[in-house]
Every structure is written in C-alpha cells, then in structure tokens.
C-alpha cells in the first residue's frame, strides 16, 4: 500500500517507491533510506512529494525494486565503466568549491580595505598546481563551474585555473605555473577601487565611465607592488593590452607585452564571454572560441590562442548541446582526441522533456556500420532551455555516489 508524503517528512528507514517526477528512477527507490542527504538529492531534482511503502516488508519483495533496478541498470554500467573519470571530475570540483570559498574571503577582506598577501594566495594555487601539472586539460574543463554568485570571485578563480592549464601546455615549470596562476587570480584586484554601480551597470558605459573602469590594472599594480613577484605584477598591469596595440593602459603591441600577461588576457576574455553578467548572459564555449578566433593575431597572440583552444577541446565540460536524436545533453568531459564526441549527461528525451539523466559516450559507434549512435548537432543557450549545467554535473556526481552506496 502506498502513502503520499511531502519531501520534508521523509525519515531514515522509510522505503520510497516513487515520486512526483514520473521519469525519475533512483537506485535507493524500493530500499530503506539510510541517510538524510538523499532528501537533498531529491530536492535538487525538484521533487516535492514521494510515495512510501506502508507495508514495508511486502513492498521490499515486490516487483517494484526489480523494475527500478532495471531502469538504472544501463546507466550503472556506464557509471562503473567511467568511475575513474567521474572521480577525477568530482575531485577537481571539490577543490574548486573549497578554493572559491577562500578567494571569497580574501576578496571580502580587500573590499574592506585590507591588504592581500602572497601567503594567502599560495594556499589557493597550491591546491590546483599538481592537478594542473599532471592533467591540465581536465582542470581546464571545470573552469566553467560557478561556485559563487559573486562574478569577480568566480572569474578570478577560473582565469587562474585556465592560466595554469595553458601554462602547462606551454611547458612552464611548477614555479612559473604558480606565478601565472597567482597573476590570474589577482588580475582584476584593482576593480575593488572602481564604483560597484559601474561594474554592474546593465547598459553600455559612457566614455567617461569606461575611462574610470580602465584604471583598474594600474590600481591593482599599486595595491600589490612590493609584496608580489614581478611576473604577477605584469599579469595585473598588462592583461588588457592587445597584440595590435589597441589595449590599455599603455597601448603595447604583441612583442612588448610580457608573456604571462598575454596568457592572462586570453583566459580573461574567454571566461568573461562565457560568464553571465548583469547586462548579458554568457555565451556557449564554442561560440566564445569562434568569437576569439576572429581576433587571432589582432587582439591575441596566434600561438597562445591556438594552444588555449587545444586545452579546452571542441565542447568543454558544461557545454549544453543538442543531439541528432532530439535529446539535449550536458558535456561531462571533453574528448581531446576526437573533440566532436565528448562524454555527456543526457537530460531530456527526444521530445526535449526532462528525463532521468544518464551518461553517454558519444564516441561509441556501431561496429558494423561505423556510424556513431548519437552525434552533436549544435551547442545551445543553457539559459534559453532553463538548464543549469553546473547543477546537472553536481547532481550527477552526487547521484553516482548514492548508486555506489545503495546500488
């Protein structure tokens, strides 16, 4: 016998047989709940009501459990197949989230007029250094993650990560990677001196307003000089210089711009284009790359931009894509060998209605026909389809840990 209860009334020991999301089948359905964190997972899926077993022993031996297990069997197999990849992404996400919290505290202190010191920043950079050195492309792929609603915090963190990943691609050693990472983290620190109403203005800045905003590299340099090494200061002061001399504050051309500042400028623009701001939604990664390629050799150094695109892959993690089946998916991990066939989490059916998310490797194909089972048609605007890729990936990782526990 079934009984409907609100999600907030769930208690450990209860047996959930189904919920108000008919498409949702989870591995702990039909089994006694052992942890309160299951409630959080259900809430993330938008569940408000569940159906529990009144006669628990009768329903435990019913056909429902077998049916539920059958629903998740294929996905469980894929989860096991890619368990190492899932754990790698999960590991980087945990570090990213922890680092963002530290950066948020540092930036809040600076906004209050306190100074920032090398020791504080090194704590953040050191968490990523080893992973960036060993797996730069994996680390770069999580740079779309936003673990803070504060744009300046997320932006600083992501530029730092992208800087280190690109630095590794360029052959920098550990110490150089640390410098370019710190430079990325602090590149916009001078914006604390800029009125907030200008930074968050929804419309276009006037010439006078833009002149004020353009002072932030020099403000940042003045704030940090004497306490940070020269390579860091160069990233802060020169990251808005452009190869053709059209940048600021000094209008330097490519040969005169320090190397670390060139790296920071590429990472800075890419993350700015792909991020949501007060006055615009972020673009998809492929669209951002396309825009930047138009400025190759004009605003950006050709070689640096080419290498930057290589570490991102064709469809970086977090890109929302439309498949030829009509389904919508979120890229979980890029494929650098065959960029057009990444590992994805499918989130809708062919009619684009929400479905049980499942992992699918787009690189799989029919051995007889040599045709791929699913292919990407185009990247989509996540906002337009009301899909939060960061939430999709985070929920998927959380769910896989539950599958390991309850499956």
N, C-alpha and C positions, 0 to 999 in steps of 0.2 A: 504494500500500500504506500502511495506517495503523499507527501505533505509539502506544500509550498511555503517557504520562509524567506524573509528579507536576508540579504547577504550579511548584514551586521549581526544576525542572530546565529550565525554558524559557530559551532564549537567543535573542538577536537573530539574525535571518536564518532562523529556523525558520518553517515555514508551518503554522499551526494551522487544521485543517479543522472541528473541532467540539470540544465539551467535555462534561463530565458533566451539564450542565444542558441537556437536550434543547431547551428552549424558547428558549435564548439564541442569538441570531444577531447578531454584531458585524461592523462594516464591515471590520475587518482580518482576518477569517477568510478563508483562501484566498490571503493575500498574505504576503510575507516581513515578519517583525516588524522594526521599525526602532528601537524604544525599550523600555527596561526598565519604563517606567511603565505599560505595558499589563498587566504582572503585577499591579500594584496594583488596576487596574480589575477584573480577573478575580477577585481575592481578595474585593473588595467585593461581588461578585455571589455569593460563596460557592462559587466553582469550586475544586475540589481536584485535578482531573485533566483533561488535554487530550489530544486526538488529533492528532498531527502527521503530515505527509507524509514518507514515507521517500524516495520518488522525487519530489523537489520539482518538477522541470520537468514531469513527466507530470501531476501534480495541479494545477499552476498553470493548465494549459489545460483542466482537466476541467470538468464541468458544475457542480461544487460552487460555484465562485466566482459563476457566474451566478445560482445558486439563492440564495446568501447575499445577493447584491446585491438580488435581487427581494424578499427578506424585509424588507429595511430601506428599500426604495425610498420607500414612502409616508411613513415617519417622517422620512426625509432631506428630503423635500419640505416637510414641516411645519417641520422644523428650519431650513431655508433661509428659509421664509416668516416665521418668528418669530425670526430670527437676532438682530435688534436687541434684542428683548425678552430673549432668553436672555443676551446680552452685558450688558445693564443689570443683570439679577439677579446674574449672575456677578461683575460689578464691585462691587456692594454687598456681596456675600458675602465677597469678598476683603478689603474694607475692614473689615468686621465682624470677621473672623477675626484680622486684624492688631491691631485695636483691643482685642479681648478679651485678647490676649497682653500688651498694655501695661497694661491695667487689672488683670490678674492680678498683674503685677509690683508695681504700685502698692499693691494691697491686701495683698500679702505683706509689703511694707515697713511698712505701717501696723500690721499684726498683730504685727510685731516691735518696735513702739513708736516707729517713725519718723514724722515729720510728712509731710503731703501738701501740695503747693504748687500754686498756680494754674497755673504754667508747665507742670507735668507733665500736668494735666488738660486744658489747652488743646490739647495735642498730639493727644489722642484726639478731642475735639469738632471741631476744625478739619477732620478727615478727612471728617466727615459733613455739615458745615454747608452746603456748596454743593449737595450732592445733596438735602438736606432742603429747601433753599430752592426748588430747581427742580422736584423730584419727591417731595413729601412722602409721597404715598400709596405710592409704590414703596418708599421707605425704610422706612415703617411696616410694610410687608408682610413684611420679613425679620426683624422683631423676635422671631419665634418660633424663630429659629435659635439653637441652643445649641452654641457652640464651646468650652465649658468644662464640666467636671463639677462645678465649684465653683458652686453655686447663686447665691451672693452676687455673683459676678463676672458671670455671665450676666444676672442680674436687674438689676444696676446698668447694664449696657450697654443692655439692652432698654428700661428705663424712660427712659434718656437719649434713645434714638432716638425713642421714642413721644412724649416731651415735645416734642422739636424738630419732629416732624411735626405734632403738634397745634398747637404754637405758630405754625407757618407758616399753618395753616388759619385761625387766629385773627387773622392779619395782623401778627404780630410782625416787627420788623426783624431784621437779621442779629445785631446785638449782643444784642438781647433773646433771640433764639433760642439764642445761645451761653450766656447766663445760665441759661435754663431747662434747657438740655442738661446743663450742669455740675451744676445742682441735682439733676437726675435721677440723674446718675452717682454723686453723693455722698450721696443722701438717706438711705441706711441705714448710712453710715460709722460711726455710733455703736455699731453691733452688734459691733464688734471689742471693745467693753468688756463684752459680755454673755457669760456662760459658754457654751461651744460645746454642752455637753450639753443646754442649754435650747433653743437654736436648732434642734437636730436631734432633739429628743425626738419619738419616734414617736406618742405618745399626747397627750391633751389636757393643757394646762398647768394646774397648780393656780392658785388666785387669787394666792398668794404668788409663784409663778414668773412669772405674767403681769405682775405689778406690776414685777418686775425687768426684763422684756423691754420694757415700756412706757417705760423710762427712756432708750432708745436715741436718740430725737430730741434730747433735752437733752444727752446725751453728745456726739453729733455736732456740735451747735451749739458746745459748749465747745471741741471739738477744732479747729474751723475759724474761729472768730471772730477778727477782726484780720487774717486772711490771705485772706479771700474776700469778695466784694461782698455787700451786704445781700440782693438777690434770691436768691442761692444759699443764704444762711443761712436765709431764710424757708422755702425748699423743704425744707431739712433739719429745721427745728424744727417746722413745722406740717403736714407731709404726712399725718399721721394724724388731723388734725382733720376733722370731718364737718359737712355742711350743717345738720343738725338739732341740733348741739351735743353729739352722743354720742361724739365722738372724744377724743383726748388729744394733748398733755399738759394743755391748758388748757380744753377743752370749748368752744371757739369756735364760733359759728354762721356760716352762709354769708357774710353781709355783712362779718364781721370777719376772715375767712380771706384772706390775701394771694393774689393771682391765680395766681402761679407755684406756690404750694403746692397750690392746687386742681387745677391741671394735673397736678402730680406725683402727687397722690392717685389720680386716675383711672388713669394709666399704671401706677402701683404695684399697684393692686388687680387690674387686668386681667392683668398679667404674672404675678402671684402665683397667680391662679386657673388660668392655662393652663400653669403650670410644674410639673414633678414635684418633690416634696419627700420627705423621709424618711418622712412619715406619710401621704402621699396621692399619687395620680397626677394629673397636670394634666388639666383639662377641655378639651374642644374649644373653638375660638374662638366658634362660635355659641352654645354653652351658657354660656360666660363672659359674653357680651354679654347673653344673656337674664337671667342672674342679676343683672347690674349694672343692667339696666333696672328691675328690681323696686325698686331703691334710688334711682332717679332722683328728685331733689328731697328725698330723705331723707338719704342719705349723700353724694350727688354733686350738684353744680350741674347743673340740667337742660340748659342750653345747651351747657356743656362736654361733657357725656356724649353729647349728640346729635351734636356735631361729631366727637367721638372715634370714634364708630361709623361715621360717614361716611368717615373716612380709612381705616378698616380694611376696609370693604366687607363684603358678606354672608358670604363664605367667604375669609378671609385666606390668604395663602400658607402652606403647611404643613398645612392642614386635610385630614384624611383623610375621604373621602366615599364613599358607596355610590351607584352609578348605577342607573338603571332597567333597564339591561341585565344587572344582577347583578355587573358589574365593580366593582372597588374602585380608586379613584384618589386621588392627592395633588394638591392645588391648587398649581400652579406660580406663577400670577399672578392676582390678583383682577380682577374686571371691575366698575369703579365705575359704568359706565353701565347695565349690566344685571347686578346683583350675583349673581343665581342662575345665571349662565352663565360661570364663570371658565375660564381656560386650565388644563388639568390634565395630569398624567402618569398614564396608566392603568397599573396594576402587576399586575392579575390578570385572568384570563379570566372568563367569565360564571359559571363554577363556583367562582370565587374561588381558583383555583390560580395560583401565580406565573407570570407571562408576561413576555415581552420588553417592558420599559417603553416606552411611546410617548406622544408629545404629542398632545393632542386639544383642540380649541377647542369647548367646549360651546355657544358662541354660534352655531355653524353649524347650518343647518336646511335642509330640503327646500324648494326654491323653489316647487314645485307645491302641496304640502300645507301649507306654512308651519309644519310640525312640526319641532322640534329632533331631531337624530339620537340624542342622549343627554341625559338630564337627571339632576339630583341628587335622590335620594330623602331622604337624611339624612346628617348628619355622624356619623362613627364614632369610637370609642375606639381610638386608634392602638395602645395597649398590648395591648388585647384581641386585636387582629388581628396582633400582632407586626410592626408596620410602623413604621420609624423615618423620619418624613417628611424630617427634615434630611438623613439619609443618602441617601434616594431622590433628593432635589433635587441634592445634591452629586454623586452618581454620574452623574445625567443630564447635568449640565453638563460633567463630565469626559469623558463618552462623546461628547458633541457635538463637543468639541474634537478627539477622535480621529477622528470621522467626517470632519471637515474636513481632517484630515491624511491619512487613508487611504481616504476615500470616493471 
